[in-house]
Amino acid sequence: MVGYGPNKGLVPKLCERLFQAIRENQESRQCQVFFSMLEIYNEQVVDLLSRGSRTPGGLRVREEQQRGFYVEGLRTVPCENAPQVEQLMEQGTRTRTTAATHMNANSSRSHMLIILQLKQDTALRSLRAFVGDITVTSCQIFSKESITKQSNINLVDLAGSERQRSSGSEADRLKEGTAINLSLTTLGNVISSLADVAVGKKVVHIPYRDSVLTKLLQSALGGNSRTVMIATLSPADICYEESLSTLRYAERAKRIQNRAVVNESPTERLVKELKAENARLLQRLSRLGQEGRRANDETKELRQLLTHNELQIRAIQTLWEQHLQEALKDWEQQYANITQERRMMQMHPYILNINEDAQLSGVVKLFIQEGEWDIGLCDSSPRSISIKGLGIQERHAVFRNEQRRVTMTPLEGSKVIVNGNAVSQTTELQHLDRLILGSNCTYLFIGYPSERGGDDWSRYDYDYFQSELAAAEGIHLGESSAGSSLTDPSLLAVFYDYIKLMPMMAEANQMSQELNKEVEFKLEIKNLALSDSKGHDLKKELVVRVTAKGRKQVWIWSKAKFVNRKFLMEDVYQQHQAEKSGGNRAEVLSAAALPRDKDPFWDPVEPLLLGTAHLWLQSLAFRIPLEEQLEVLGSEGTEEAILQAQLVPCTSTGLPLGEDDILIDPSELLGRRLDFQLVLEQCCGLRWIREARNRGVQIGFRLFDCSQPLYTPAVWHNVNPLLDHRVHFASLHTSQRLLDYLQSSAVVLELWGLQEGCTDLTSSLEGVKMTTDGVFIMEEAGPTDTSPVDSAELSCSVRALQQDLEELKSVNASLRKENHSLREQLNTARNGGESVRGRSVRPSCDAEFARSLKVFYHSMTSVRGQLQRLRRHRPSEDSDLLGLRLFVDEQSRLLRDFSEKLEQSVSTLKQDVAAIVRRKRERSGIWS
């Protein structure tokens, strides 16, 4: 709309063309242009050109039959050329910046409306355009009469809809639409209703009155106008849904049919009526003079009325000149202020505001002259610099400018950040230092002219400030020494989300403090150190951890939910500030003491996922029992607890298998029944309960194709609770898919935290197959193909199956015979003495080898756990040197390679050993 520097926006370009057309036709027509600028924030209208203080509750929108909806008390300034319009826009932008900082309002949530009133005495034609986020209404009127007509050019910069939409379908009990999205929603409803009318549908009501924006744009949308819409789309695939929505929006808008008529100024209509009345009075006076039958008193009364009308006409006609004279005085004052500011910039250092909205950056300059200057809310002292914003104290800091050196000293209780680091002592400022005062007041320090040189200041934008803050907290992106990025794409997205939400989180914490909510917000990276059942890293997401300090309640909010709640917090905070400025203590307390169902700082408590542990299932493929002490890791890699768990291969009745049942080759399980028990014995060192004793925990898990998780019973108030939970699983017909799952996957044990007042997690058994004894069935009989086949193919398949069956029967018979022989030899070896020791060497070797395998798999599990810990290894937060991070990244890559090679070697070893054992068995059969 406005543009940046040489890249002029629509408003400057339109004004240049407008005044160019006026100059080209100034001989044949007389034109007058008036400029107004307002902002609609939270359904309140703010005059951005007002020289006085803001009206509480904003300006009122009224309605007249002739004028339609208009803003009462809105200042209109006459303009003679385009540069004057640009100066007024700069003035309005300055007001908008200051108001946004003072009220903690985000400019992306407000609509800016620029109104150009055009008056002329010639015939022109009506044109209105609705352009994407911009509404342009240009009315010019054809008329054969030589009286003045008027029209409005409305240029509307709508709040960014992409910032308002919720990412994802997550529901929140508090909706922001009624307070924030009202104008955008109503605008869409109006366009839809008008489009329905255009295609012949019966529409009872068009909701113009539902929002301030649609009231002011009523004639442009569906009244005295010709409408054109240009929709702008993004080429990015991530904007697909939004682009599609925009196209639907435009499709509806182009169906609207309007009827344009001549706009006649009410003032000019009054002049016309007064002139007509004067003509009638003159005729009457002339008639009375000729007849001579009327009294002199009536003639005198008529002359007085005629004189009054002429004075009124003269006053109306001179109104433009008076407005122009007043505006010229304002131009002179503004020019003097601009000249003074430029002179000060060449003499003194200053701090320059940096705003999230680039259009509002660099508007406010606060000069630091020689001597000592207090900065803060106070403005009574002649040597004070007044700023307002979240977290700004009455006296926030002290600037000292002595001997061409500028220092800043934060005062007690104030928050000051310089170049990303919090400071509490006197700090000397250097040219282009970045300052953050309070929660959201960001400034760039500009030194003396001799220090400035040719530095590029444009790179120090709002994102630069936040990236610097994130880097100070240890959140930044690194690259390998070769220059190629090693960053996970999901981490890259999280990094930019982190940068975006950091200032919002600081503001939320400050609002919570000022409203005495005792709620703390903290950004966390979800799944930073967690992996799935295959050991693959989970997608990283940014979440907000919300803690009620007094009640020690905790919530985890998604990014979308936090953004929604933060907007609602702003509304509560602004209401609190308005009531506070009114001086009524009871009303001030009412804003903070909201009912819970309307309080954006509160939510019903719910279970929280504290962390996960992995219990690998590979030992079950060999029917080897496994007992582990698992480290439960939180989302960011912190240790939450130690969990003692077991995997126990068992019989169908639940009795543990012995060493004789250990398998050397997992493929022996195919087609056979497999039973095992998952035993969760105890959870030790629960940090969740150590922080607050009124809490509890549950363990959740799922195996194989189980669609719903199973949960242990809840345990409360115990740091080292005894779980003693045992679940029996069975596969009636073990398939290759299940076998692959056991050899490559782990059961992910989720530790859930319970809070006082929340309900326990329950196991949903819907779709779960169980026996009467409570055994969970993982697999039943093998899958069958029910697709139709040809009879010839079917007969061939049956013959092939019969042949395979005969072969399997013969193999099974020989294996049974061999197995019987081996068992006899084993029994003889166990019961016999030295006389039979020679014949039992080979079978006893098998038993010893089975025991060795058991030890080997236990050791391999420990090695796997060690590798998992090494993979999660991260440098400490204070080690933020780039070289150290690059070293750790490289070390992690080498360890991953080592892990893969080790597992591959071990797998090869197992295959070779199994082959050797099979050969030994064959030889023993020959020898026997």
TORTOR-387566 format. One record per residue (C-alpha): residue in three letters; z, y, x. Coordinates in steps of 0.001 Angstrom, whole numbers, plus 500000, padded with zeros to 6 digits. Layout:
BEGIN
ALAZYX
...
//
This chain:
BEGIN
MET500000500000500000
VAL501091502529502626
GLY499729501021505823
TYR500842501430509418
GLY499595504232511651
PRO495783504177511893
ASN495618501209509475
LYS495932503299506356
GLY496837501642503102
LEU495453502109499612
VAL497533505178498765
PRO496336507388501678
LYS492731506234501247
LEU492733506854497507
CYS494259510322497957
GLU491688511265500577
ARG488830510280498272
LEU490474512016495303
PHE490902515371497047
GLN487462515040498610
ALA485980514716495115
ILE488035517716493961
ARG486735519866496842
GLU483144518854496210
ASN483356519884492542
GLN485794522799492772
GLU483142525292491605
SER482531523523488312
ARG486005522233487562
GLN489619523138488201
CYS491970520282489097
GLN495728520049489540
VAL497462517050491159
PHE501174516251490795
PHE502948513567492872
SER505969511440491883
MET507547508474493656
LEU510159506106492256
GLU511681502717492916
ILE512710500037490406
TYR515567497968491806
ASN517506495559489626
GLU516080497259486502
GLN517336500670487671
VAL514965503577488329
VAL515583505668491457
ASP513755508964492140
LEU512723508802495806
LEU511854512518495913
SER515133513726494419
ARG516959516289496529
GLY520302515568494871
SER522598512554494795
ARG521630509323493085
THR522264509105489358
PRO524710506264488565
GLY522784503567486731
GLY519448505156487621
LEU517159507441485633
ARG516557506712481954
VAL513231505493480611
ARG512405507152477274
GLU509576506864474791
GLU507558509446472836
GLN504823508810470361
GLN502256510814472308
ARG503370510210475885
GLY504518506618475508
PHE507184505492477998
TYR508180507978480702
VAL511037508503483176
GLU513340511322482160
GLY514179513742484955
LEU511630512358487414
ARG510652515003489929
THR506956515914490100
VAL505625517871493077
PRO502225519658493034
CYS499856518831495892
GLU496741520572497169
ASN495540518063499778
ALA495997514512501086
PRO498295515406504049
GLN500824516812501584
VAL500795513486499733
GLU501407511627503006
GLN504360513907503795
LEU505845513217500373
MET505383509494500912
GLU507210509754504230
GLN510030511621502519
GLY510249508960499802
THR510188506166502378
ARG513085507823504226
THR515085507972501008
ARG514221504357500265
THR515386503253503734
THR518702505080503463
ALA519362503793499953
ALA518525500219500932
THR520991500379503824
HIS523754502027501821
MET523500499700498831
ASN522765496545500858
ALA519548496221498868
ASN516552494291500088
SER513316496267499756
SER511409493030499107
ARG513217492785495774
SER512265496251494549
HIS509071497689493056
MET507802501045494355
LEU505779503172491934
ILE503732506210493012
ILE502438508365490147
LEU499633510882490672
GLN499092513149487648
LEU495591514561487501
LYS494815517558485266
GLN491331519054484953
ASP489195521085482599
THR486000518996482857
ALA484789515718481467
LEU485596512626483466
ARG485937508964482647
SER488869506546482387
LEU489373503871485007
ARG492381501703485614
ALA492723498815488021
PHE495317496100488450
VAL495066494863492020
GLY497131491799492992
ASP500503493258493928
ILE499115496734493221
THR498423498530489977
VAL495983501410490306
THR495475503508487182
SER492920506278487538
CYS492019508151484359
GLN489312510777484175
ILE488096512030480824
PHE484792513070479260
SER485015516009476857
LYS482738518761475602
GLU485661521138475237
SER486783523318478108
ILE490495522572477740
THR492505520577480263
LYS492831516834479992
GLN495236514752482021
SER495631511199483280
ASN497910509199485573
ILE497166507206488689
ASN499925504587488974
LEU500124502779492317
VAL502677499990492160
ASP503861497935495112
LEU505393494898493415
ALA508286492964494942
GLY506988490031496955
SER506792487110494589
GLU506735484644497487
ARG510255485744498406
GLN511501485224494905
ARG510239481735494192
SER512581478858494879
SER511374476380497479
GLY511783473006495874
SER512917471928492455
GLU516638472113493120
ALA518564473377490133
ASP521364475890490417
ARG523909476586487737
LEU523425480341488295
LYS519888481587487750
GLU518575484692489431
GLY515598485208487116
THR517359487426484604
ALA518576489858487252
ILE515969489708490003
ASN512759488180488760
LEU512849489921485379
SER510051492391486091
LEU507740489786487634
THR508427487273484872
THR507916489836482116
LEU504715491055483732
GLY503352487521483619
ASN504425487112479996
VAL502745490392478999
ILE499476489396480678
SER499586485962479016
SER500201487521475594
LEU497395490062476033
ALA495038487286477175
ASP495916485269474070
VAL495152488276471882
ALA491804488731473625
VAL490707485158472832
GLY491696485477469181
LYS495127483880469132
LYS497777485317466859
VAL500510486898468964
VAL503515488249467106
HIS505078490181469980
ILE503993491490473393
PRO507178491893475499
TYR506544495325477035
ARG510138496372476399
ASP511682493442478278
SER511554495199481663
VAL511312498713483066
LEU508125497936484996
THR506144496756481954
LYS507372499728479936
LEU505949502175482462
LEU502710500206482813
GLN502139499564479108
SER499035501721478815
ALA497602500377482071
LEU498047496759480972
GLY497045496750477353
GLY496429500251476113
ASN494377503285477043
SER492707501883480146
ARG489944499833481648
THR491463497006483689
VAL490216495439486913
MET492162492820488875
ILE491623491744492465
ALA493650488684493518
THR494420488164497196
LEU494950484594498414
SER496304483056501602
PRO494141480594503561
ALA497230478640504673
ASP497617475171503173
ILE501376475699502744
CYS500520478442500230
TYR498356476135498110
GLU500619476115495054
GLU501141479866495188
SER497414480552495590
LEU496671478318492608
SER499273480180490570
THR497695483514491562
LEU494262482313490438
ARG495684481277487075
TYR497292484705486844
ALA493968486428487517
GLU492167484136485069
ARG494501485237482303
ALA494290488915483280
LYS490493489077483150
ARG490511488030479494
ILE492345491201478463
GLN490254493705476488
ASN491357497366476331
ARG489992500478474647
ALA489956503726476643
VAL490266507080474844
VAL490465510694475988
ASN493907511744477245
GLU494825515205476024
SER497813516907477626
PRO500659517701475199
THR501009521058476916
GLU497351521830476456
ARG497586520699472862
LEU500409523225472375
VAL498322525991473973
LYS495448525115471670
GLU497707525198468630
LEU499235528541469707
LYS495799530095470196
ALA494698528856466778
GLU497866530262465242
ASN497300533628466982
ALA493755533727465618
ARG495090533149462103
LEU497745535859462592
LEU495132538374463750
GLN492992537641460738
ARG495999538074458466
LEU496970541382460118
SER493402542596459782
ARG493387541614456133
LEU496735543349455518
GLY495490546506457213
GLN492426546580455027
GLU494248545911451790
GLY497145548211452585
ARG499194546452449950
ARG501735544789452262
ALA504883546362453566
ASN505174547533457131
ASP508046545043457719
GLU505742542044457215
THR503170543587459558
LYS505864544130462190
GLU507077540517461881
LEU503572539188462340
ARG503021541347465446
GLN506288540065466959
LEU505256536470466327
LEU501842537154467872
THR503458538682470958
HIS505819535688471285
ASN502925533226471165
GLU500988535176473800
LEU504022535188476097
GLN504425531441475599
ILE500760530853476427
ARG501061533032479531
ALA504201531127480627
ILE502463527785480254
GLN499417528968482179
THR501563530305485039
LEU503625527083485261
TRP501228525537487808
GLU501490528567490089
GLN505289528440489913
HIS505311524738490716
LEU502966525330493601
GLN505131528132495001
GLU508217525915494845
ALA506325523128496525
LEU505155525483499287
LYS508769526360500010
ASP509541522646500255
TRP506556522161502601
GLU507827524940504829
GLN511329523429504903
GLN509980519948505627
TYR507700521291508331
ALA510658523056509939
ASN512696519828509782
ILE509860517799511308
THR509397520381514067
GLN513135520378514765
GLU513196516558514861
ARG510289516401517319
ARG511964518963519534
MET515214516956519478
MET513301513786520386
GLN512075515500523554
MET515571516635524494
HIS518139513979523568
PRO518555510208523348
TYR518761508720519862
ILE518998505483517920
LEU516080504402515721
ASN516518502267512613
ILE514823498831512517
ASN514300497336509066
GLU513158493939507797
ASP510388495813505981
ALA508171497195508753
GLN507264500180506549
LEU510905501279506591
SER511428500892510359
GLY511535503971512572
VAL512247506312509675
VAL515852507255510493
LYS516617508858513867
LEU520245509608514797
PHE520481511911517823
ILE523240511614520421
GLN523742515064521914
GLU526032516023524779
GLY529703515191524291
GLU531603512697522168
TRP530376511594518735
ASP532039509363516149
ILE529735507070514166
GLY530766505493510891
LEU531335506284507238
CYS533122509544507985
ASP531057512725507668
SER533753515381507496
SER533900516051511236
PRO531224518314512713
ARG530908515886515647
SER530282512747513616
ILE527199510663512839
SER527361509296509315
ILE525941505855508543
LYS526609503514505659
GLY526193499784505246
LEU527971496463505029
GLY530860496163507464
ILE530750499812508611
GLN534248501208509205
GLU535385504782508592
ARG535237505284512370
HIS533163502419513679
ALA532395503370517285
VAL532314506327519649
PHE529205507503521535
ARG529709509539524702
ASN526823511419526310
GLU528010512695529675
GLN525977513443532783
ARG522867511938531155
ARG524686508595530683
VAL525326507267527165
THR528191504859526510
MET529425503261523316
THR533016502186522609
PRO533659499985519547
LEU536868500820517687
GLU539414498257516522
GLY538228496029513685
SER534579497028513979
LYS531690494681514647
VAL529229495818517336
ILE526499493698518937
VAL524431494851521919
ASN521367492809522891
GLY522594489810520903
ASN526130489735522326
ALA529270491019520607
VAL531039493760522577
SER534577495076522233
GLN534806497375525254
THR532981500453526480
THR529340499607527215
GLU526738501778528914
LEU523510501830526923
GLN520138501428528572
HIS516757502461527198
LEU515533500029524496
ASP518919498332524042
ARG519291496665520636
LEU522350497616518576
ILE523727495963515433
LEU526561497850513764
GLY528472496070511015
SER526522493303509301
ASN523064494727508752
CYS522626498132510456
THR520110497505513258
TYR519078500231515672
LEU516992500564518825
PHE518450502887521474
ILE515916505342522903
GLY517041506934526177
TYR516226510301527671
PRO512504511191527901
SER512611510579531664
GLU513597506928531020
ARG511009506133528382
GLY507807505793530382
GLY505017503857528703
ASP507075501026527212
ASP505784499282524119
TRP508487499651521459
SER506604497825518733
ARG507676494373519907
TYR511307495183519110
ASP510963494443515432
TYR513519492957513056
ASP512623489367513989
TYR513178490178517667
PHE516745491283516887
GLN517461488077514976
SER515842485844517616
GLU518090487460520186
LEU521134486745518040
ALA520060483126517581
ALA519502482700521337
ALA523037483993521960
GLU524273481211519660
GLY522238478595521547
ILE519413478346519002
HIS516094478956520731
LEU512815477222521516
GLY512026475839524964
GLU508851474709526675
SER508217472187529402
SER507467473259532938
ALA503796472507532331
GLY503796475026529513
SER503101472563526690
SER505533472788523843
LEU507825469781523359
THR509391471141520209
ASP509593468986517095
PRO507537470675514319
SER510461470324511906
LEU512689472032514492
LEU510165474860514767
ALA510341475423511000
VAL514143475263511142
PHE514180477846513933
TYR512241480380511883
ASP514402479654508838
TYR517457480195511024
ILE516127483567512159
LYS515435484579508559
LEU518807483510507172
MET521045484814509972
PRO521260488400508687
MET521649487178505117
MET524542484961506177
ALA526237487851508006
GLU525894490030504912
ALA527252487268502662
ASN530295486870504912
GLN530906490620504896
MET530596490832501105
SER533001487915500771
GLN535484489722503008
GLU535250493040501172
LEU535530491333497786
ASN538518489245498985
LYS536775485986498117
GLU538018484124501224
VAL534730482231501415
GLU532993481663504745
PHE529297480862505237
LYS527917479053508266
LEU524386477895509079
GLU523951474228510020
ILE520943472123510950
LYS520846469051508753
ASN519891465750510460
LEU519864467308513920
ALA521352464156515487
LEU520717461606512720
SER518068458905512424
ASP516821456466509809
SER517229452697509649
LYS514414452269512203
GLY516002454676514671
HIS513404457402514037
ASP514591460994513862
LEU515001462406510374
LYS513348465625509275
LYS515427468651510219
GLU516432471135507543
LEU518554474249507478
VAL521567474213505177
VAL524537476507504665
ARG528089475200504903
VAL530307477104502485
THR534096476903502974
ALA536766478285500665
LYS539511478967503204
GLY542498479033500856
ARG541611475941498806
LYS539915474221501775
GLN536977473268499609
VAL533546472749501170
TRP530021472895499759
ILE526656472320501370
TRP523968474617499948
SER520262474324500527
LYS518335477300501868
ALA516851478086498455
LYS520221477923496732
PHE521857480184499317
VAL519087482794498999
ASN519485482753495228
ARG523264483076495459
LYS523054485840498047
PHE520972487973495693
LEU523567487436492978
MET526330488345495453
GLU524535491629496084
ASP524653492439492380
VAL528409491736492263
TYR528958493787495417
GLN526971496760494124
GLN528920496684490879
HIS532106496624492933
GLN530957499608495025
ALA529987501583491904
GLU533373500937490292
LYS535115501715493566
SER533400505086493828
GLY534545505797490248
GLY538143505536491393
ASN539365503168488662
ARG541409500498490435
ALA541427498171487414
GLU537632498234487275
VAL537407497659491023
LEU539469494499490683
SER537312493278487783
ALA534184492951489954
ALA535996490657492372
ALA537829488625489699
LEU534776487172487961
PRO535116484073485792
ARG534196480964487728
ASP531137480191485659
LYS529637483553486704
ASP530996483760490249
PRO528199483278492833
PHE530811482470495507
TRP532065479351493696
ASP530682475955492725
PRO532168472757491293
VAL533249470467494137
GLU531119467431494895
PRO531027464655497522
LEU529631465656500905
LEU527740463517503409
LEU529865463758506569
GLY527855461550508908
THR526221458175509493
ALA526556455115511720
HIS523981452425512510
LEU524810448718512413
TRP521786446869513816
LEU520810443671512031
GLN518997441848514846
SER521788439331515372
LEU521328438051511806
ALA517842436800512698
PHE519574434382515103
ARG522554433781512786
ILE524899435231515388
PRO528009437057514083
LEU528447440663515181
GLU531593442798515359
GLU531254446490516214
GLN533216449712516490
LEU530691452285515348
GLU530772455993516063
VAL530127457978512872
LEU528150461044513913
GLY527900464229511887
SER524686466102511177
GLU524919468068514422
GLY526167465179516597
THR529928465653516219
GLU532147462567515973
GLU533530462277512455
ALA535248458881512673
ILE535216455375514188
LEU534190452588511806
GLN534991448908512392
ALA532288446703510870
GLN531116443088511027
LEU528016441075510181
VAL529031437482509453
PRO526378434790508831
CYS527807432413506253
THR527136429575503865
SER526255430059500210
THR529963429751499408
GLY530934432460501915
LEU532260430251504756
PRO531374431566508251
LEU528790429580510229
GLY529705428008513547
GLU528073428116516933
ASP526032425024516107
ASP524185427039513456
ILE522891429661515910
LEU519099429789515981
ILE517083430076519156
ASP513855431034517373
PRO514164433415514357
SER511002431962512849
GLU513066428921511890
LEU514479431064509053
LEU511128431405507334
GLY511197429879503871
ARG514878429005504185
ARG517993430523502624
LEU519937433138504592
ASP523467434230503655
PHE525573436819505410
GLN528481439141504696
LEU528796442819505578
VAL532456443528506298
LEU533813447082506579
GLU537339446702507923
GLN538785450098508797
CYS537872453731509401
CYS539853455463512150
GLY540352459110513144
LEU538817460776510078
ARG538361464416511002
TRP537603465265507355
ILE541073464178506200
ARG542809465472509312
GLU541689468977508293
ALA543121468615504742
ARG545272465722503542
ASN544223466029499898
ARG540791464592500655
GLY539265461134500525
VAL536283459147501807
GLN533833456476500746
ILE531222454457502649
GLY527752454089501197
PHE524943451777502372
ARG521759450030501239
LEU519823447068502645
PHE516193446052502578
ASP514622446785499177
CYS517836447879497485
SER516842451027495574
GLN520363452304494896
PRO523154452622497463
LEU526349450599497228
TYR529718452281497797
THR533143451135498884
PRO536167452083496742
ALA537497455575497474
VAL540502455921499791
TRP542580459130499845
HIS545099460999502005
ASN544822458653505010
VAL543384459507508425
ASN543056455799509343
PRO542359454067506010
LEU542066450299505719
LEU538847449537503822
ASP538773445720503816
HIS535474445751501921
ARG533272442639502004
VAL529795442277500434
HIS527855438975500326
PHE524039439164500599
ALA521611436269500279
SER517904435656500692
LEU516851432543498756
HIS513462432394500445
THR513310434321503716
SER509935435969504188
GLN508282437326507296
ARG508812440855505965
LEU512564440344505700
LEU512640438760509138
ASP510792441741510638
TYR513224444040508869
LEU516238442244510376
GLN514795442330513876
SER513826446018513857
SER516198447812511510
ALA519806448785511031
VAL521946449272507979
VAL522805452977507814
LEU526470453398506884
GLU527004456812505275
LEU530435458416505384
TRP531008460518502250
GLY533809463040501956
LEU535644463467498653
GLN537543466578497561
GLU540273467084495051
GLY538655467479491642
CYS535366465687492348
THR534436462303490936
ASP534100459175493058
LEU530693457798493960
THR529864454631492032
SER527410451844492793
SER524489451712490414
LEU523614448050489826
GLU520521448830487781
GLY517665446684489051
VAL519967444806491447
LYS519897440985491222
MET523263439251491535
THR524638435769491026
THR527660434994488891
ASP529720434825492094
GLY528853438458492963
VAL526276437631495645
PHE523544440261496022
ILE520081438664496120
MET517802440310498674
GLU514828437965498161
GLU514039435208495721
ALA511028432882495830
GLY508013434079497772
PRO505544436365495988
THR502730434760494048
ASP499237436074493568
THR498505436416489873
SER495038437852490207
PRO492229435862488517
VAL490219433539490790
ASP487112431472490450
SER487565427781489510
ALA485567426609492556
GLU487711428707494881
LEU490825427400493144
SER489860423749493663
CYS489102424405497343
SER492439426100497747
VAL494252423195496092
ARG492590420673498436
ALA493463422800501461
LEU497062423077500296
GLN497293419332499777
GLN496064418724503311
ASP498567421265504667
LEU501281419595502632
GLU500518416176504090
GLU500539417582507609
LEU503833419352506985
LYS505336416177505585
SER504419414243508744
VAL505720417045510980
ASN508899417231508907
ALA509425413477509234
SER509050413596513003
LEU511385416597513213
ARG513964414817511069
LYS513758411780513377
GLU514081414008516462
ASN516951415939514923
HIS518770412705514063
SER518338411478517624
LEU519613414751519093
ARG522672414716516851
GLU523519411162517884
GLN523241412133521546
LEU525403415223520938
ASN528101413150519207
THR527995410585521970
ALA528361413346524566
ARG531369414820522794
ASN533160411450522254
GLY532103409597525374
GLY533321409788528957
GLU531742409803532362
SER529541406846531460
VAL527463408797529012
ARG527635412208530687
GLY524213411794532296
ARG522471411225528971
SER524184414246527292
VAL523332416838529901
ARG520308418251528128
PRO521842418583524613
SER525038420125526000
CYS522820422554527882
ASP521462423656524521
ALA524994424321523257
GLU525876426251526382
PHE522658428208526080
ALA523510429079522463
ARG526865430456523613
SER525098432434526307
LEU522697433825523734
LYS525640434988521664
VAL527123436844524635
PHE523686438199525507
TYR523066439686522050
HIS526537441200522002
SER525849442862525341
MET522438444005524129
THR524068445669521131
SER526332447589523500
VAL523336448599525587
ARG521544449792522451
GLY524583451838521454
GLN524723453391524915
LEU521066454302524697
GLN521615455883521280
ARG524385458053522730
LEU522168459083525630
ARG519397460022523230
ARG521748462277521334
HIS523063463889524497
ARG522791467678524434
PRO524027470284526922
SER527108472272526018
GLU526635475507524095
ASP527589477700527058
SER524882476079529230
ASP522004478131527931
LEU519965478330531133
LEU516325477478530632
GLY516256475206533677
LEU519137473111532387
ARG517524472688528977
LEU514201471695530527
PHE516017469149532701
VAL517790467655529722
ASP514553467476527721
GLU512867465688530595
GLN515815463346530985
SER515682462488527295
ARG512008461644527571
LEU512621459356530555
LEU515461457625528768
ARG513257456987525741
ASP510660455390527991
PHE513345453318529681
SER514654452140526317
GLU511215451008525175
LYS510538449133528422
LEU513942447489528363
GLU513548446254524823
GLN510051444999525565
SER511275443090528611
VAL514141441558526706
SER511786440512523912
THR509507438832526420
LEU512509437137527995
LYS513644435756524665
GLN510185434359523926
ASP510000432692527334
VAL513459431174526981
ALA512634429851523537
ALA509476428239524922
ILE511440426630527755
VAL513980425225525330
ARG511248423800523154
ARG509678422098526199
LYS513064420655527190
ARG513487419230523730
GLU510061417641523919
ARG510904416071527280
SER514269414864526055
GLY512484413178523164
ILE510136411446525600
TRP513032410377527814
SER514946409053524857
//
